[in-house]
Amino acid sequence: MEKDPANDFKFLRSEEWKTPNTYDSNFGSPPTKSGVYIIVRPIIELSRIVHYEVLYVGSASNIKQRYERHEVMRILSIVYGYLQFYFKVIEDYKKEEIALIKKYHPKFNQQWR
């Protein structure tokens, strides 16, 4: 049985992950709290199945401030076009960031590989 890559990203549809994208069902304004975030590139197949490529994983003590000033996201959006930013509020954000980087091996994260 072949593994469906879309299943790997079902967690982005959970209530704890939010996105500032107003067209997404998990809409939420970035808070001034600590947490982790993922920058993904959605890839839509002809069959309308959406897959995601994780480009960058990060953490911040103030998610809102990081989102507004994120230089990597600005550069990646020039290269890739449409990107999505998902965030999750969590106190132990450094540990979660490391776990996500180890799991998804984002192209643009150099540390923890």
C-alpha positions in Angstrom: 0.0 0.0 0.0 1.4 3.4 -1.1 1.7 6.1 1.6 -0.4 9.2 0.9 1.8 12.3 1.6 -1.3 14.4 2.2 -2.0 12.5 5.4 1.3 13.7 6.8 -0.2 17.2 7.0 -3.6 16.5 8.5 -2.2 18.0 11.7 -2.4 21.5 10.0 -6.2 21.1 10.0 -6.3 20.6 13.8 -7.6 23.3 16.1 -4.2 24.0 17.6 -2.6 25.1 14.2 -3.8 28.4 12.8 -3.0 30.5 9.8 -3.5 34.2 9.0 -4.9 33.2 5.6 -8.5 34.5 5.8 -9.6 31.9 3.2 -8.5 29.0 5.4 -10.9 27.3 7.8 -8.2 27.5 10.6 -8.0 31.3 10.4 -6.4 33.0 13.4 -4.5 36.2 13.8 -0.9 35.7 14.9 -0.7 36.2 18.7 1.9 38.0 20.7 2.6 34.7 22.5 5.4 32.2 22.0 5.1 29.2 19.6 6.3 27.5 16.5 5.5 28.1 12.9 5.8 26.3 9.5 6.1 27.9 6.1 4.7 25.5 3.5 4.2 25.6 -0.2 0.8 24.0 -1.2 1.0 21.8 -4.3 -2.3 21.1 -5.9 -2.5 18.2 -8.2 -4.9 17.9 -11.2 -7.1 15.6 -9.0 -7.4 18.5 -6.6 -5.4 16.7 -3.9 -3.3 19.2 -1.9 0.2 18.2 -0.8 2.5 20.4 1.2 6.2 21.0 1.0 7.7 22.3 4.2 10.1 25.0 3.3 10.9 26.4 6.7 10.2 25.7 10.4 10.8 28.3 13.1 9.9 29.4 16.6 9.4 32.8 18.2 8.7 34.3 21.6 6.3 36.6 19.8 4.6 35.0 16.8 2.9 38.2 15.6 6.1 40.1 15.5 8.0 37.3 13.7 5.3 36.9 11.1 5.2 40.6 10.3 9.0 40.9 10.0 9.9 37.4 8.5 12.6 38.0 5.9 12.8 34.3 4.8 9.1 34.2 4.1 9.4 37.4 2.0 12.2 35.9 -0.1 10.6 32.5 -0.4 7.3 34.1 -1.6 9.2 35.8 -4.4 10.8 32.4 -5.5 7.7 30.2 -4.9 4.7 32.5 -5.2 1.9 31.5 -2.8 3.0 30.2 0.6 1.1 29.4 3.7 2.2 30.3 7.3 0.8 28.1 10.0 1.5 28.7 13.7 0.8 27.0 17.0 1.0 28.6 20.4 3.2 26.5 22.7 5.4 27.4 25.7 8.2 24.9 25.0 8.6 26.2 21.4 12.3 25.5 21.0 11.9 21.8 21.6 8.9 21.6 19.3 10.8 23.5 16.6 13.7 21.0 16.7 11.2 18.0 16.5 9.5 19.5 13.5 12.8 20.2 11.7 13.9 16.6 12.3 10.6 15.3 11.0 10.3 17.3 7.8 13.9 18.3 6.9 12.9 21.7 5.5 15.0 23.0 2.6 15.7 26.3 4.2 16.6 25.3 7.8 20.3 24.7 8.1 20.5 23.9 11.8 19.4 20.6 13.4 19.7 18.6 10.2 
